[in-house]
Amino acid sequence: MAGKMIEGPDGRYIVGTVKIGEKGQIVIPKDARDLLGLQPGDTLLVLVDRKQGIALVDNERFRNFATGVLAVQEEASADPGKEKDR
């Protein structure tokens, strides 16, 4: 599949396959890096679902996620009883 990116519905793409190296590392295909503007040193969030697999989330979504988690933690710290309602 090298070099043949497949565009699907709703801005989704199949960009290729990767192999896990001996140290557990993968290389993100260039087409995927280009689509998301990923650069060396960028941080990705790794999400795991035992039934659906692994997802890597780009920097912008990672920041939004982290900001949301911090807000929830701060809210819970300010009002510990409110966390029980979630």
C-alpha positions in Angstrom: 0.0 0.0 0.0 3.1 2.3 0.0 2.3 5.6 -1.6 -1.4 4.9 -2.1 -3.4 6.8 0.3 -7.2 6.0 0.3 -9.6 8.7 1.2 -12.8 7.6 2.9 -15.9 9.4 4.1 -15.8 12.2 6.7 -12.2 13.2 6.3 -10.9 9.7 7.1 -8.0 8.1 5.3 -6.2 4.8 5.0 -2.5 5.7 4.7 -0.7 2.4 4.9 0.5 -0.2 7.4 3.2 -0.2 9.9 5.3 -2.9 11.6 6.2 -3.0 15.2 10.0 -3.1 15.6 12.0 -5.1 18.1 11.8 -2.2 20.6 8.1 -1.8 20.2 8.4 1.3 17.9 6.4 2.1 14.8 7.0 4.7 12.0 3.9 6.8 11.3 3.5 6.9 7.5 4.5 10.2 5.8 1.1 10.8 4.4 -0.4 10.6 7.9 2.2 13.0 9.3 1.6 15.4 6.4 -2.2 15.3 6.8 -1.9 16.2 10.5 1.1 18.5 10.3 3.1 16.2 12.6 6.8 17.1 13.2 9.6 15.3 15.0 9.3 15.8 18.7 5.5 16.3 18.6 3.5 14.4 21.3 0.7 11.9 20.4 -1.8 10.5 22.8 -2.2 6.7 22.6 -5.7 5.4 23.2 -6.3 1.7 23.6 -9.6 -0.3 23.4 -9.2 -4.0 23.8 -12.0 -4.6 21.3 -11.3 -1.8 18.7 -7.5 -1.5 18.9 -5.1 1.4 19.2 -5.6 5.0 18.1 -3.0 7.8 18.0 -4.4 11.3 18.6 -2.6 14.4 17.2 -1.3 17.4 19.2 -4.4 19.6 18.9 -6.8 16.9 20.1 -4.2 15.9 22.8 -4.2 19.5 24.1 -8.0 19.6 24.1 -8.1 16.3 26.0 -5.5 17.4 28.5 -7.2 20.7 29.1 -10.5 18.9 29.7 -9.0 16.4 32.1 -7.4 19.3 34.1 -10.7 21.2 34.2 -12.5 18.1 35.6 -9.7 17.5 38.2 -9.8 21.1 39.3 -13.6 21.1 39.5 -13.5 17.8 41.6 -10.9 19.4 43.9 -13.0 22.5 44.4 -16.2 20.5 45.1 -15.4 16.9 46.0 -19.1 15.9 46.4 -19.8 16.9 42.8 -17.5 14.2 41.3 -19.9 11.5 42.7 -22.6 12.8 40.4 -20.6 11.9 37.3 
